[in-house]
Amino acid sequence: MKKIIVLGGTGFVGAHVCEKLVREGWAVTVPTRRRIKATAIMHLPNLTVLELDVNDEAALMRAVPGNDALVNLVAILHGTQEAFERTHVALPRKIAKACRVAGVKQVVHVSALGADALQPGKLPSMYLRTKSEGEAVLMQAAMGAGTSGQADFDLSILRPSVIFGAEDKFINVFAKLQRIFPVMPLAGAEARFQPVWVEDVATAVVHCLEGASPATSPRIIEAVGPEVFTLKQLVQMSAQLAGIGGGFGRPVFALPDWAARIQAKLMGLAPGEPVMSDDNLDSMKVDNISTGQQPGLASLGIIASALQPIAQDYLNSNNVKSGLMGMRSRSH
Ligand SMILES: NC(=O)c1ccc[n+]([C@@H]2O[C@H](COP(=O)([O-])OP(=O)(O)OC[C@H]3O[C@@H](n4cnc5c(N)ncnc54)[C@H](OP(=O)(O)O)[C@@H]3O)[C@@H](O)[C@H]2O)c1
């Protein structure tokens, strides 16, 4: 039985990746900073949860040996420059080292659409710049830029646009906000996205591990859905699909940049994860859609699913089918 360690396996995408991997016969190990975060996946057969912080290099070096492959899904959306660098750049560096030392043969790294390992400095946000630097670190290792001169591992980098699914924090959050508020003041209203289904992203991870030819490593794949929407369209659609406002949704009006910045600062003061931060606004200066310069999901044999029928299902079901039970019933 092949063994794999999935960093970030407790998260939104990670739970779907883990479920697919165990179904494909992999023995999966998931490190987490807090075991309770693994509640949705710990019942899966052949899945082991390890309580450790992957940023702790010594702990990572102990956890990686014995695995044939590694998936990295660890990322943050908000934080300081230091936090972005620690999570998106320093961690990939530690992963590259741990995989080289342990002889791990395959790495799948989930990055983000808009990242560009060749020119990180040109990108508008800390999120995209550090995602790009993290890609560059892993690509150098995969191209044999290390001391050995040999490729350390086969590398696939997935760059998804915004990801939707029953547990997403995007479409669900916009629907939730519109259940509460009668109007929606919206930052970045004209920014364009190409939403991709979480099941398609998880399938892509598995196909990279099982189907990709070593000759094409390192490979970059843009994981996008079949349609492009502005943020305003997505917000309106989330409310309409959830039946809010009699199925018409709420009035959505675009905030000018200065007002969006004030809104982001105020959200940053509230406890918990902000819906929108200054850095998110910076990210939205560039459209989050396929560049057409890299292969897409079709190159992995995946026909990307459309947003509306799937989002309608989970927005309407009002969390009745939440969690892994819901994921199961939809994927059968
Ligand atoms: N969701 C999207 O719309 C979207 C769009 C584009 C790209 N992506 C990329 O897809 C990947 C997965 O995203 P996701 O939405 O599944 O993320 P998520 O739900 O936020 O999960 C992130 C995971 O990373 C771990 N993690 C977070 N911060 C960490 C830190 N500082 N140190 C160590 N571990 C940390 C968490 O593990 P523990 O808390 O259990 O330790 C968690 O399991 C990420 O690379 C993300 O950038 C996501």
The ligand as an SDF file (V2000), in Angstrom:
LIG
                    3D

 48 52  0  0  0  0  0  0  0  0999 V2000
  -10.4050   27.6900   -0.7420 N   0  0  0  0  0  0  0  0  0  0  0  0
  -10.1800   28.3600   -1.8610 C   0  0  0  0  0  0  0  0  0  0  0  0
  -11.0770   29.0040   -2.4400 O   0  0  0  0  0  0  0  0  0  0  0  0
   -8.8060   28.3420   -2.4790 C   0  0  0  0  0  0  0  0  0  0  0  0
   -8.5920   29.0450   -3.6790 C   0  0  0  0  0  0  0  0  0  0  0  0
   -7.3330   29.0050   -4.2610 C   0  0  0  0  0  0  0  0  0  0  0  0
   -6.3080   28.2820   -3.6700 C   0  0  0  0  0  0  0  0  0  0  0  0
   -6.5550   27.6200   -2.5160 N   0  0  0  0  0  0  0  0  0  0  0  0
   -5.4500   26.8730   -1.9060 C   0  0  0  0  0  0  0  0  0  0  0  0
   -5.8680   25.5500   -1.6250 O   0  0  0  0  0  0  0  0  0  0  0  0
   -5.1790   25.0730   -0.4650 C   0  0  0  0  0  0  0  0  0  0  0  0
   -6.1800   24.5340    0.5360 C   0  0  0  0  0  0  0  0  0  0  0  0
   -7.0980   25.5740    0.8620 O   0  0  0  0  0  0  0  0  0  0  0  0
   -8.2850   25.3630    1.9030 P   0  0  0  0  0  0  0  0  0  0  0  0
   -9.3460   26.3210    1.5160 O   0  0  0  0  0  0  0  0  0  0  0  0
   -8.5660   23.9250    2.0390 O   0  0  0  0  0  0  0  0  0  0  0  0
   -7.5910   25.8920    3.2430 O   0  0  0  0  0  0  0  0  0  0  0  0
   -8.1270   25.7370    4.7420 P   0  0  0  0  0  0  0  0  0  0  0  0
   -9.4660   25.1240    4.8090 O   0  0  0  0  0  0  0  0  0  0  0  0
   -7.9270   27.0730    5.3770 O   0  0  0  0  0  0  0  0  0  0  0  0
   -7.0970   24.6950    5.3710 O   0  0  0  0  0  0  0  0  0  0  0  0
   -5.7740   25.0350    5.5320 C   0  0  0  0  0  0  0  0  0  0  0  0
   -5.0600   23.9410    6.2870 C   0  0  0  0  0  0  0  0  0  0  0  0
   -3.7400   24.4110    6.5530 O   0  0  0  0  0  0  0  0  0  0  0  0
   -3.4140   24.2530    7.9150 C   0  0  0  0  0  0  0  0  0  0  0  0
   -2.8530   25.5390    8.3570 N   0  0  0  0  0  0  0  0  0  0  0  0
   -3.3890   26.7570    8.2030 C   0  0  0  0  0  0  0  0  0  0  0  0
   -2.5660   27.6920    8.6920 N   0  0  0  0  0  0  0  0  0  0  0  0
   -1.4960   27.0270    9.1640 C   0  0  0  0  0  0  0  0  0  0  0  0
   -0.3060   27.4280    9.7980 C   0  0  0  0  0  0  0  0  0  0  0  0
   -0.0440   28.7110   10.0640 N   0  0  0  0  0  0  0  0  0  0  0  0
    0.5830   26.4880   10.1470 N   0  0  0  0  0  0  0  0  0  0  0  0
    0.3390   25.1880    9.9080 C   0  0  0  0  0  0  0  0  0  0  0  0
   -0.7770   24.7470    9.3060 N   0  0  0  0  0  0  0  0  0  0  0  0
   -1.6700   25.6490    8.9540 C   0  0  0  0  0  0  0  0  0  0  0  0
   -4.6520   23.9050    8.6970 C   0  0  0  0  0  0  0  0  0  0  0  0
   -4.3310   22.7380    9.4440 O   0  0  0  0  0  0  0  0  0  0  0  0
   -4.5140   22.6020   11.0420 P   0  0  0  0  0  0  0  0  0  0  0  0
   -5.2890   23.7910   11.5150 O   0  0  0  0  0  0  0  0  0  0  0  0
   -5.2760   21.3030   11.1790 O   0  0  0  0  0  0  0  0  0  0  0  0
   -3.1390   22.5170   11.5850 O   0  0  0  0  0  0  0  0  0  0  0  0
   -5.6850   23.5730    7.6030 C   0  0  0  0  0  0  0  0  0  0  0  0
   -5.9110   22.2040    7.5350 O   0  0  0  0  0  0  0  0  0  0  0  0
   -4.3540   26.2550    0.0440 C   0  0  0  0  0  0  0  0  0  0  0  0
   -3.0550   26.1660   -0.4600 O   0  0  0  0  0  0  0  0  0  0  0  0
   -5.0410   27.4540   -0.5630 C   0  0  0  0  0  0  0  0  0  0  0  0
   -4.1840   28.5620   -0.7570 O   0  0  0  0  0  0  0  0  0  0  0  0
   -7.7730   27.6270   -1.8900 C   0  0  0  0  0  0  0  0  0  0  0  0
  1  2  1  0
  2  3  2  0
  2  4  1  0
  4  5  1  0
  4 48  2  0
  5  6  2  0
  6  7  1  0
  7  8  2  0
  8  9  1  0
  8 48  1  0
  9 10  1  0
  9 46  1  0
 10 11  1  0
 11 12  1  0
 11 44  1  0
 12 13  1  0
 13 14  1  0
 14 15  2  0
 14 16  1  0
 14 17  1  0
 17 18  1  0
 18 19  2  0
 18 20  1  0
 18 21  1  0
 21 22  1  0
 22 23  1  0
 23 24  1  0
 23 42  1  0
 24 25  1  0
 25 26  1  0
 25 36  1  0
 26 27  1  0
 26 35  1  0
 27 28  2  0
 28 29  1  0
 29 30  1  0
 29 35  2  0
 30 31  1  0
 30 32  2  0
 32 33  1  0
 33 34  2  0
 34 35  1  0
 36 37  1  0
 36 42  1  0
 37 38  1  0
 38 39  2  0
 38 40  1  0
 38 41  1  0
 42 43  1  0
 44 45  1  0
 44 46  1  0
 46 47  1  0
M  CHG  2   8   1  16  -1
M  END
$$$$
